[in-house]
Amino acid sequence: MSTRTGTACKCSANGIMVLIPHDVVSATVDESVILSVEYRCNGVPTIRWKQLSAWGMKNIITWEPDNYQNISESYEDRIQEFRNGSIQLSNVQLYDAGCYVVTVTDKEGSSRDGVIVLNVNEPVDKDLNFVVVAATILLTISIVLMFFLWVCNQSVKLCKKKRRAQNKLLQIWNYHHFNVA
């Protein structure tokens, strides 16, 4: 599940406004994540997304709403653009982490940028952890119960042994007491 943090960043100049509702977004490997942006400008803009990572700047997608689009080959099957300028990145991987820069350019050539930081986390298999913890607890309980049963069994044996010894002493005492007189 992706999470979003940060404050809205509003950038405007020359009649172009770019609004970034969440400037930091987190996702887990293999999830989908939406990089949200809203813009306002005169006319139909050109919207361009790039990724800045440790490996450099990479073009992702350039498009004009309701017109054309140019998607980078490495993102072809994983990207969906929205009319408001946002993009959805599917099947997020660790190498997708980094800064994403959206540039909105109007017909006169004026532009405005917005930046979103994407953090990508490795998945934690909670079900497997739960099974391991549950199995460990059940094994511990089983061992404690088996030890308790063993102690009870030893106590019963000891009690039987004492009772036999008392019965023998009683028989000997009765024999000597009643036969001597």
N, CA, C and O of each residue as an XYZ file, in Angstrom:
724
protein
N       0.841     -1.163      0.000
C       0.000      0.000      0.000
C       0.892      1.234      0.000
O       1.796      1.346      0.828
N       0.652      2.133     -0.896
C       1.481      3.321     -0.959
C       1.002      4.344      0.054
O      -0.185      4.434      0.367
N       1.964      5.116      0.562
C       1.639      6.170      1.510
C       2.157      7.485      0.983
O       3.115      7.528      0.211
N       1.516      8.558      1.408
C       1.889      9.880      0.934
C       2.076     10.783      2.127
O       1.282     10.768      3.067
N       3.132     11.569      2.082
C       3.368     12.516      3.164
C       3.801     13.846      2.585
O       4.026     13.978      1.382
N       3.910     14.807      3.444
C       4.401     16.111      3.016
C       3.274     17.105      2.881
O       2.103     16.795      3.102
N       3.661     18.298      2.513
C       2.683     19.358      2.349
C       2.523     19.665      0.875
O       3.383     19.326      0.062
N       1.436     20.298      0.542
C       1.196     20.667     -0.850
C       2.185     21.748     -1.254
O       2.417     22.705     -0.516
N       2.757     21.583     -2.422
C       3.696     22.556     -2.957
C       3.028     23.228     -4.148
O       2.601     22.562     -5.091
N       2.944     24.528     -4.097
C       2.260     25.268     -5.148
C       3.275     26.182     -5.823
O       3.848     27.062     -5.180
N       3.493     25.975     -7.105
C       4.444     26.776     -7.852
C       3.704     27.464     -8.988
O       2.976     26.816     -9.740
N       3.886     28.763     -9.116
C       3.207     29.436    -10.214
C       4.106     30.531    -10.783
O       4.849     31.195    -10.061
N       4.015     30.692    -12.076
C       4.755     31.747    -12.782
C       4.190     31.854    -14.177
O       3.785     30.850    -14.763
N       4.156     33.062    -14.720
C       3.717     33.300    -16.100
C       2.380     32.630    -16.420
O       2.195     32.122    -17.526
N       1.462     32.622    -15.477
C       0.146     32.054    -15.743
C       0.087     30.547    -15.614
O      -0.965     29.959    -15.862
N       1.173     29.902    -15.237
C       1.186     28.440    -15.042
C       1.254     28.165    -13.538
O       2.073     28.748    -12.828
N       0.389     27.277    -13.066
C       0.432     26.861    -11.678
C       0.568     25.340    -11.633
O      -0.153     24.623    -12.327
N       1.495     24.857    -10.813
C       1.692     23.419    -10.598
C       1.483     23.155     -9.110
O       2.122     23.791     -8.271
N       0.590     22.219     -8.777
C       0.291     21.878     -7.392
C       0.680     20.415     -7.163
O       0.203     19.513     -7.851
N       1.558     20.205     -6.180
C       1.977     18.856     -5.788
C       1.354     18.573     -4.422
O       1.849     19.075     -3.413
N       0.265     17.771     -4.363
C      -0.400     17.518     -3.077
C       0.472     16.756     -2.079
O       0.390     16.997     -0.874
N       1.303     15.842     -2.570
C       2.145     15.012     -1.697
C       3.551     15.015     -2.286
O       3.792     14.424     -3.339
N       4.481     15.686     -1.599
C       5.820     15.790     -2.160
C       6.703     14.586     -1.833
O       7.789     14.453     -2.397
N       6.255     13.704     -0.929
C       6.955     12.451     -0.638
C       5.925     11.333     -0.704
O       4.890     11.394     -0.041
N       6.212     10.314     -1.506
C       5.311      9.174     -1.677
C       6.130      7.910     -1.436
O       7.266      7.805     -1.899
N       5.551      6.945     -0.706
C       6.223      5.674     -0.438
C       5.391      4.527     -0.993
O       4.161      4.558     -0.954
N       6.074      3.523     -1.506
C       5.408      2.330     -2.029
C       6.291      1.121     -1.749
O       7.478      1.250     -1.449
N       5.693     -0.039     -1.853
C       6.419     -1.295     -1.684
C       6.609     -1.931     -3.056
O       5.781     -1.755     -3.950
N       7.693     -2.665     -3.214
C       8.002     -3.340     -4.474
C       6.765     -4.089     -4.972
O       6.055     -4.716     -4.186
N       6.513     -4.020     -6.272
C       5.414     -4.671     -6.995
C       4.058     -3.979     -6.817
O       3.065     -4.438     -7.381
N       3.993     -2.904     -6.059
C       2.756     -2.141     -5.940
C       2.656     -1.128     -7.073
O       3.598     -0.938     -7.843
N       1.498     -0.485     -7.159
C       1.312      0.659     -8.049
C       1.307      1.909     -7.192
O       0.891      1.883     -6.034
N       1.772      3.001     -7.773
C       1.809      4.257     -7.035
C       1.384      5.385     -7.969
O       1.730      5.391     -9.150
N       0.634      6.335     -7.428
C       0.228      7.493     -8.211
C       1.057      8.693     -7.763
O       1.116      9.021     -6.578
N       1.691      9.335     -8.730
C       2.412     10.579     -8.484
C       1.448     11.693     -8.879
O       1.243     11.964    -10.062
N       0.862     12.334     -7.869
C      -0.227     13.283     -8.091
C       0.288     14.687     -8.354
O       1.205     15.177     -7.695
N      -0.328     15.306     -9.328
C      -0.042     16.698     -9.654
C      -1.308     17.309    -10.237
O      -2.109     16.614    -10.862
N      -1.481     18.579    -10.037
C      -2.551     19.329    -10.694
C      -1.909     20.574    -11.271
O      -0.944     21.099    -10.714
N      -2.442     21.046    -12.386
C      -1.873     22.243    -13.015
C      -2.991     23.134    -13.523
O      -4.134     22.713    -13.703
N      -2.617     24.373    -13.744
C      -3.491     25.337    -14.427
C      -2.603     26.166    -15.337
O      -1.529     26.618    -14.941
N      -3.065     26.355    -16.548
C      -2.345     27.225    -17.478
C      -3.285     27.615    -18.616
O      -4.363     27.042    -18.775
N      -2.864     28.580    -19.387
C      -3.653     29.009    -20.537
C      -3.388     28.053    -21.695
O      -2.232     27.788    -22.027
N      -4.424     27.543    -22.298
C      -4.269     26.650    -23.441
C      -3.943     25.228    -23.023
O      -4.022     24.876    -21.846
N      -3.576     24.419    -24.003
C      -3.230     23.017    -23.766
C      -1.721     22.934    -23.533
O      -0.937     23.316    -24.402
N      -1.316     22.441    -22.372
C       0.110     22.386    -22.055
C       0.765     21.110    -22.573
O       0.090     20.174    -23.003
N       2.065     21.095    -22.522
C       2.843     19.867    -22.686
C       3.305     19.490    -21.288
O       3.835     20.320    -20.549
N       3.094     18.215    -20.934
C       3.473     17.733    -19.601
C       4.593     16.715    -19.773
O       4.486     15.782    -20.569
N       5.658     16.906    -19.023
C       6.824     16.021    -19.127
C       7.215     15.560    -17.724
O       7.359     16.364    -16.803
N       7.383     14.236    -17.586
C       7.864     13.649    -16.333
C       9.249     13.077    -16.566
O       9.504     12.424    -17.577
N      10.149     13.334    -15.606
C      11.502     12.770    -15.629
C      11.805     12.209    -14.243
O      11.245     12.648    -13.239
N      12.704     11.230    -14.216
C      13.151     10.670    -12.947
C      14.612     11.031    -12.741
O      15.443     10.831    -13.627
N      14.916     11.562    -11.570
C      16.293     11.853    -11.179
C      16.663     10.854    -10.094
O      16.079     10.855     -9.011
N      17.638     10.003    -10.392
C      18.058      8.997     -9.418
C      19.578      8.980     -9.373
O      20.237      9.822     -9.982
N      20.120      8.030     -8.659
C      21.572      7.890     -8.559
C      22.196      7.600     -9.922
O      23.395      7.801    -10.110
N      21.394      7.133    -10.867
C      21.893      6.785    -12.196
C      21.733      7.929    -13.186
O      22.084      7.778    -14.356
N      21.214      9.061    -12.749
C      21.069     10.221    -13.624
C      19.616     10.562    -13.913
O      18.700     10.035    -13.281
N      19.418     11.467    -14.896
C      18.074     11.926    -15.281
C      17.564     11.041    -16.408
O      18.277     10.771    -17.375
N      16.301     10.587    -16.267
C      15.714      9.697    -17.255
C      14.338     10.234    -17.649
O      13.513     10.506    -16.777
N      14.078     10.390    -18.948
C      12.749     10.783    -19.415
C      11.790      9.628    -19.216
O      12.125      8.472    -19.475
N      10.590      9.955    -18.751
C       9.571      8.929    -18.547
C       8.477      9.066    -19.594
O       8.222      8.141    -20.365
N       7.833     10.230    -19.614
C       6.702     10.421    -20.515
C       6.548     11.912    -20.811
O       6.788     12.761    -19.953
N       6.146     12.207    -22.036
C       5.792     13.565    -22.450
C       4.474     13.463    -23.200
O       4.311     12.594    -24.057
N       3.525     14.354    -22.880
C       2.257     14.310    -23.593
C       1.519     15.638    -23.507
O       1.785     16.483    -22.653
N       0.595     15.774    -24.421
C      -0.393     16.844    -24.372
C      -1.727     16.163    -24.121
O      -2.083     15.225    -24.834
N      -2.479     16.622    -23.112
C      -3.770     15.984    -22.843
C      -4.640     15.925    -24.100
O      -4.766     16.904    -24.836
N      -5.229     14.767    -24.323
C      -6.112     14.508    -25.479
C      -5.396     14.639    -26.811
O      -6.049     14.828    -27.837
N      -4.085     14.544    -26.828
C      -3.374     14.696    -28.087
C      -2.378     13.563    -28.256
O      -2.781     12.443    -28.571
N      -1.124     13.811    -28.062
C      -0.124     12.776    -28.291
C       0.572     12.408    -26.982
O       0.468     13.118    -25.982
N       1.276     11.294    -27.014
C       2.102     10.901    -25.875
C       3.362     10.230    -26.378
O       3.368      9.583    -27.425
N       4.413     10.393    -25.624
C       5.695      9.777    -25.926
C       6.188      9.153    -24.629
O       6.637      9.853    -23.721
N       6.100      7.815    -24.550
C       6.483      7.103    -23.326
C       7.840      6.444    -23.548
O       8.066      5.800    -24.572
N       8.735      6.609    -22.585
C      10.038      5.959    -22.627
C       9.833      4.446    -22.674
O       8.933      3.913    -22.025
N      10.669      3.767    -23.441
C      10.521      2.319    -23.647
C      10.523      1.544    -22.329
O       9.781      0.573    -22.181
N      11.351      1.964    -21.374
C      11.441      1.228    -20.105
C      10.195      1.395    -19.238
O      10.042      0.678    -18.250
N       9.302      2.321    -19.583
C       8.087      2.551    -18.813
C       6.824      2.182    -19.586
O       5.725      2.297    -19.042
N       6.947      1.745    -20.829
C       5.794      1.529    -21.714
C       4.651      0.739    -21.087
O       3.491      1.140    -21.184
N       4.969     -0.368    -20.451
C       3.917     -1.238    -19.918
C       3.571     -0.922    -18.464
O       2.721     -1.587    -17.871
N       4.227      0.092    -17.885
C       4.051      0.343    -16.459
C       3.487      1.726    -16.138
O       3.316      2.055    -14.964
N       3.201      2.525    -17.130
C       2.802      3.913    -16.859
C       1.423      4.219    -17.416
O       1.053      3.771    -18.501
N       0.677      4.989    -16.649
C      -0.608      5.485    -17.125
C      -0.674      6.963    -16.766
O      -0.416      7.345    -15.624
N      -1.017      7.786    -17.741
C      -1.120      9.220    -17.479
C      -2.580      9.607    -17.293
O      -3.487      8.968    -17.826
N      -2.782     10.672    -16.522
C      -4.125     11.180    -16.261
C      -4.226     12.615    -16.765
O      -3.226     13.328    -16.851
N      -5.414     13.018    -17.089
C      -5.669     14.347    -17.663
C      -5.156     15.484    -16.774
O      -4.746     16.530    -17.278
N      -5.181     15.278    -15.441
C      -4.743     16.340    -14.532
C      -3.219     16.455    -14.427
O      -2.711     17.301    -13.692
N      -2.485     15.599    -15.166
C      -1.026     15.643    -15.152
C      -0.388     14.563    -14.308
O       0.822     14.351    -14.393
N      -1.177     13.869    -13.491
C      -0.651     12.801    -12.639
C      -0.297     11.579    -13.478
O      -0.787     11.400    -14.593
N       0.566     10.747    -12.912
C       0.885      9.462    -13.548
C       0.775      8.354    -12.513
O       0.974      8.567    -11.317
N       0.451      7.160    -13.010
C       0.457      5.971    -12.160
C       1.555      5.069    -12.666
O       1.614      4.745    -13.852
N       2.426      4.665    -11.758
C       3.526      3.766    -12.083
C       3.198      2.406    -11.482
O       3.054      2.280    -10.266
N       3.080      1.384    -12.336
C       2.734      0.033    -11.882
C       3.989     -0.790    -11.683
O       5.049     -0.486    -12.232
N       3.850     -1.844    -10.884
C       4.940     -2.791    -10.660
C       6.220     -2.065    -10.242
O       7.279     -2.257    -10.838
N       6.104     -1.232     -9.213
C       7.228     -0.428     -8.727
C       8.374     -1.336     -8.286
O       8.154     -2.361     -7.641
N       9.586     -0.951     -8.638
C      10.789     -1.693     -8.261
C      11.725     -0.777     -7.474
O      11.527      0.437     -7.450
N      12.739     -1.349     -6.833
C      13.671     -0.553     -6.039
C      14.347      0.533     -6.867
O      14.602      1.627     -6.364
N      14.638      0.242     -8.129
C      15.313      1.230     -8.975
C      14.404      2.398     -9.363
O      14.877      3.375     -9.944
N      13.120      2.313     -9.055
C      12.200      3.424     -9.327
C      12.290      4.512     -8.265
O      11.735      5.595     -8.446
N      12.973      4.245     -7.170
C      13.101      5.241     -6.102
C      13.883      6.442     -6.624
O      14.806      6.303     -7.427
N      13.497      7.612     -6.155
C      14.219      8.822     -6.534
C      13.291     10.021     -6.629
O      12.151      9.980     -6.167
N      13.791     11.082     -7.230
C      13.012     12.316     -7.420
C      12.364     12.297     -8.792
O      13.004     11.972     -9.792
N      11.093     12.647     -8.827
C      10.356     12.738    -10.078
C      10.029     14.211    -10.315
O       9.443     14.876     -9.461
N      10.411     14.696    -11.468
C      10.202     16.098    -11.822
C       9.147     16.161    -12.913
O       9.281     15.530    -13.962
N       8.090     16.935    -12.653
C       7.063     17.166    -13.668
C       7.231     18.601    -14.144
O       7.362     19.523    -13.339
N       7.226     18.775    -15.445
C       7.342     20.101    -16.046
C       6.102     20.357    -16.885
O       5.774     19.569    -17.772
N       5.416     21.453    -16.608
C       4.242     21.864    -17.375
C       4.673     23.075    -18.202
O       5.113     24.089    -17.661
N       4.535     22.948    -19.536
C       4.950     24.008    -20.455
C       3.750     24.465    -21.270
O       3.027     23.638    -21.826
N       3.532     25.783    -21.347
C       2.412     26.280    -22.154
C       2.875     26.534    -23.597
O       4.052     26.365    -23.915
N       1.947     26.939    -24.456
C       2.239     27.132    -25.887
C       3.278     28.226    -26.135
O       3.979     28.198    -27.147
N       3.380     29.192    -25.212
C       4.356     30.274    -25.379
C       5.763     29.849    -24.966
O       6.720     30.591    -25.188
N       5.899     28.672    -24.369
C       7.213     28.179    -23.962
C       7.529     28.408    -22.492
O       8.590     27.996    -22.023
N       6.639     29.051    -21.760
C       6.839     29.221    -20.321
C       6.583     27.887    -19.630
O       5.711     27.122    -20.042
N       7.340     27.617    -18.589
C       7.179     26.333    -17.912
C       7.309     26.496    -16.408
O       7.817     27.501    -15.910
N       6.837     25.480    -15.700
C       6.915     25.430    -14.251
C       7.137     23.975    -13.869
O       6.542     23.075    -14.461
N       8.006     23.741    -12.865
C       8.344     22.388    -12.415
C       7.731     22.086    -11.051
O       7.459     22.990    -10.260
N       7.524     20.810    -10.796
C       7.149     20.297     -9.480
C       7.961     19.046     -9.225
O       8.344     18.356    -10.170
N       8.234     18.734     -7.953
C       9.085     17.594     -7.610
C       8.376     16.705     -6.592
O       7.775     17.187     -5.632
N       8.461     15.397     -6.825
C       7.942     14.389     -5.899
C       9.060     13.395     -5.621
O       9.742     12.950     -6.545
N       9.252     13.044     -4.349
C      10.235     12.030     -3.966
C       9.492     10.711     -3.777
O       8.528     10.634     -3.016
N       9.954      9.670     -4.481
C       9.363      8.339     -4.353
C      10.329      7.442     -3.583
O      11.463      7.221     -4.006
N       9.861      6.932     -2.451
C      10.615      5.945     -1.672
C      10.025      4.579     -1.966
O       8.806      4.412     -1.934
N      10.871      3.601     -2.253
C      10.408      2.240     -2.544
C      10.996      1.300     -1.499
O      12.209      1.260     -1.290
N      10.119      0.548     -0.850
C      10.525     -0.374      0.218
C      10.374     -1.816     -0.238
O       9.501     -2.147     -1.041
N      11.243     -2.661      0.293
C      11.129     -4.087     -0.002
C       9.953     -4.654      0.792
O       9.691     -4.219      1.913
N       9.245     -5.625      0.210
C       8.080     -6.178      0.919
C       8.498     -7.021      2.116
O       9.532     -7.688      2.099
N       7.675     -6.976      3.146
C       7.871     -7.823      4.316
C       6.720     -8.812      4.305
O       5.552     -8.427      4.348
N       7.061    -10.073      4.247
C       6.024    -11.097      4.182
C       5.473    -11.324      5.584
O       5.988    -12.147      6.340
N       4.420    -10.583      5.921
C       3.828    -10.646      7.256
C       3.232    -12.016      7.532
O       3.285    -12.489      8.667
N       2.666    -12.664      6.524
C       2.056    -13.983      6.731
C       3.107    -14.997      7.153
O       2.871    -15.801      8.055
N       4.277    -14.964      6.501
C       5.347    -15.902      6.849
C       5.845    -15.627      8.257
O       6.066    -16.564      9.023
N       6.024    -14.369      8.612
C       6.457    -14.032      9.967
C       5.443    -14.511     10.990
O       5.826    -15.038     12.034
N       4.161    -14.339     10.713
C       3.111    -14.783     11.619
C       3.176    -16.299     11.811
O       3.068    -16.784     12.937
N       3.349    -17.039     10.735
C       3.408    -18.502     10.806
C       4.604    -18.944     11.642
O       4.478    -19.846     12.470
N       5.758    -18.323     11.437
C       6.960    -18.692     12.191
C       6.758    -18.411     13.678
O       7.088    -19.249     14.518
N       6.222    -17.245     14.005
C       5.995    -16.901     15.412
C       4.967    -17.844     16.031
O       5.169    -18.334     17.142
N       3.871    -18.102     15.325
C       2.832    -18.992     15.842
C       3.376    -20.409     16.051
O       3.093    -21.036     17.072
N       4.150    -20.910     15.096
C       4.725    -22.251     15.217
C       5.689    -22.321     16.404
O       5.708    -23.319     17.125
N       6.476    -21.290     16.608
C       7.411    -21.253     17.737
C       6.653    -21.257     19.061
O       7.028    -21.971     19.991
N       5.609    -20.476     19.146
C       4.805    -20.430     20.380
C       4.155    -21.782     20.637
O       4.180    -22.272     21.766
N       3.572    -22.394     19.605
C       2.932    -23.706     19.770
C       3.944    -24.783     20.162
O       3.644    -25.637     20.997
N       5.125    -24.750     19.575
C       6.174    -25.716     19.920
C       6.590    -25.540     21.378
O       6.767    -26.523     22.098
N       6.745    -24.309     21.807
C       7.123    -24.035     23.200
C       6.048    -24.537     24.159
O       6.357    -25.168     25.170
N       4.793    -24.260     23.842
C       3.685    -24.732     24.682
C       3.676    -26.264     24.727
O       3.469    -26.850     25.789
N       3.897    -26.906     23.590
C       3.919    -28.377     23.533
C       5.024    -28.944     24.420
O       4.811    -29.921     25.138
N       6.190    -28.335     24.367
C       7.320    -28.818     25.176
C       7.009    -28.652     26.661
O       7.271    -29.553     27.458
N       6.449    -27.495     27.034
C       6.097    -27.259     28.435
C       5.049    -28.278     28.892
O       5.162    -28.825     29.989
N       4.031    -28.538     28.066
C       2.996    -29.508     28.431
C       3.564    -30.922     28.547
O       3.188    -31.666     29.453
N       4.453    -31.293     27.649
C       5.070    -32.629     27.720
C       5.908    -32.751     28.996
O       5.891    -33.796     29.646
N       6.638    -31.698     29.358
C       7.415    -31.714     30.596
C       6.480    -31.847     31.801
O       6.752    -32.618     32.720
N       5.375    -31.090     31.792
C       4.393    -31.161     32.880
C       3.829    -32.583     33.002
O       3.711    -33.105     34.111
N       3.483    -33.208     31.878
C       2.970    -34.586     31.905
C       4.012    -35.563     32.449
O       3.671    -36.481     33.195
N       5.271    -35.370     32.082
C       6.346    -36.235     32.563
C       6.484    -36.097     34.083
O       6.625    -37.089     34.798
N       6.441    -34.822     34.573
C       6.538    -34.588     36.018
C       5.361    -35.242     36.735
O       5.546    -35.862     37.782
N       4.158    -35.112     36.187
C       2.978    -35.747     36.789
C       3.127    -37.263     36.821
O       2.811    -37.896     37.829
N       3.598    -37.841     35.745
C       3.793    -39.284     35.667
C       4.818    -39.750     36.716
O       4.611    -40.765     37.380
N       5.905    -39.015     36.858
C       6.916    -39.369     37.850
C       6.347    -39.263     39.263
O       6.660    -40.082     40.127
N       5.509    -38.251     39.493
C       4.884    -38.082     40.814
C       3.950    -39.242     41.121
O       3.942    -39.752     42.241
N       3.164    -39.661     40.139
C       2.255    -40.793     40.329
C       3.050    -42.055     40.642
O       2.678    -42.811     41.539
N       4.128    -42.290     39.922
C       4.965    -43.470     40.178
C       5.535    -43.430     41.596
O       5.554    -44.441     42.299
N       5.998    -42.251     42.004
C       6.570    -42.093     43.340
C       5.500    -42.343     44.409
O       5.759    -43.004     45.415
N       4.306    -41.810     44.180
C       3.204    -42.024     45.135
C       2.850    -43.509     45.226
O       2.634    -44.019     46.325
N       2.787    -44.200     44.107
C       2.475    -45.635     44.106
C       3.554    -46.414     44.857
O       3.255    -47.342     45.610
N       4.789    -46.030     44.645
C       5.912    -46.708     45.301
C       5.818    -46.512     46.815
O       6.015    -47.458     47.578
N       5.520    -45.288     47.249
C       5.382    -45.010     48.684
C       4.211    -45.787     49.276
O       4.306    -46.336     50.374
N       3.110    -45.827     48.535
C       1.920    -46.528     49.022
C       2.215    -48.021     49.178
O       1.816    -48.636     50.167
N       2.921    -48.606     48.191
C       3.282    -50.033     48.302
C       4.160    -50.276     49.521
O       3.990    -51.248     50.257
N       5.121    -49.342     49.713
C       6.015    -49.503     50.866
C       5.221    -49.384     52.163
O       5.466    -50.140     53.102
N       4.277    -48.453     52.232
C       3.453    -48.319     53.437
C       2.581    -49.556     53.636
O       2.424    -50.037     54.759
N       2.014    -50.069     52.544
C       1.186    -51.274     52.652
C       2.001    -52.458     53.151
O       1.518    -53.243     53.967
N       3.233    -52.594     52.670
C       4.071    -53.702     53.131
C       4.384    -53.549     54.614
O       4.334    -54.520     55.368
N       4.713    -52.311     55.032
C       4.992    -52.080     56.452
C       3.759    -52.391     57.305
O       3.863    -52.970     58.386
N       2.591    -51.994     56.793
C       1.357    -52.255     57.521
C       1.089    -53.764     57.614
O       0.668    -54.262     58.658
N       1.335    -54.475     56.522
C       1.152    -55.930     56.535
C       2.113    -56.579     57.534
O       1.728    -57.473     58.288
N       3.347    -56.127     57.531
C       4.341    -56.695     58.448
C       3.925    -56.383     59.894
O       3.974    -57.256     60.760
N       3.525    -55.156     60.139
C       3.126    -54.757     61.483
C       1.912    -55.572     61.938
O       1.874    -56.065     63.066
N       0.896    -55.711     61.028
C      -0.298    -56.499     61.365
C       0.066    -57.945     61.624
O      -0.477    -58.555     62.545
N       0.939    -58.494     60.866
C       1.346    -59.895     61.022
C       2.003    -60.084     62.376
O       1.682    -61.009     63.123
N       2.926    -59.188     62.672
C       3.627    -59.326     63.948
C       2.714    -58.971     65.130
O       2.805    -59.605     66.181
N       1.869    -58.005     64.982
C       1.024    -57.559     66.056
C      -0.055    -58.580     66.393
O      -0.314    -58.839     67.568
N      -0.688    -59.167     65.371
C      -1.785    -60.082     65.636
C      -1.279    -61.539     65.843
O      -1.931    -62.308     66.549
N      -0.180    -61.910     65.265
C       0.304    -63.273     65.398
C       1.129    -63.471     66.670
O       1.251    -64.604     67.136
N       1.676    -62.451     67.225
C       2.495    -62.573     68.426
C       1.578    -62.751     69.646
O       1.952    -63.461     70.579
N       0.474    -62.171     69.667
C      -0.373    -62.197     70.845
C      -1.107    -63.466     71.016
O      -1.861    -63.618     71.976
